[in-house]
Amino acid sequence: MAAWRPTPAPEQRFTTQYLPFAHGNNIGMWRNTFDKLGGYDETMLGGGDDVDISWRVQQAGLTLGHAPEAMVAYRLRTTLRATWRQAVGYGRTSTEVYVKHRALGCRRLPLSMTWLSLMIVLRHNPVIPLTRTRIPTGLWVLHAGVLAGRIRASVRHRTFYV
C-alpha cells in the first residue's frame, strides 16, 4: 500500500488549493498555541481535523515547522473496506474544512480536479470487466471514496465542493 499512497517527503507539507497542512499523525505544537487556537475541531474527526488546525495555525500568523529527528510509525489501512471508509471521511471533511474556511479565503477545488477524479473513478473501475485498470485497486478505492465523501458532504452543506 505504501507504494501507491500519495505521501510527500517528510520535510514537505501536504498541499491544498488554499494553504499547506501538516499530516495529523505526526503533528506537535506548543500548548499555548494549541490553547490559543481552541484545540482540534472535534466535529471534523476523520480526516480534516489536521488540515483545519494547520490552516488555523497559519491564519494566526504562525508557521508550520519540521523536526527531522522526530519519527512516527504510521500504520496504513490494510483492507480495501478500511481504505474506503478512510477515503470517504477524507472527502467529507475536506468539504467541511472548505465550508469553515471559505470566508477566510479558501477557494473551491478547481473544476479540472473534479473532472480528473471522476475520470479516474470511471475509467479505471476494477469492477467493470472491459476496463483496463492501470492503477492499483487500492488507489482507485481511495479516489472513489474521496469523491463519494465530497459529493455527500456537498449535498449536506448545500455547497459545490465536488
NORFENVEN-V642692 format. One record per run of one state. SS is the DSSP state (a for helix, b for strand, c for the rest). FROM is the first residue (numbers start at 0). TO is the last residue. Records with the same first field share a line. If there is no record, write none. Layout:
SS->FROM-TO ; FROM-TO
//
This chain:
c->0-12 ; 14-19 ; 21-22 ; 26-29 ; 37-40 ; 44-47 ; 59-78 ; 104-109 ; 123-135 ; 156-161
b->13-13 ; 20-20
a->23-25 ; 30-36 ; 41-43 ; 48-58 ; 79-103 ; 110-122 ; 136-155
//
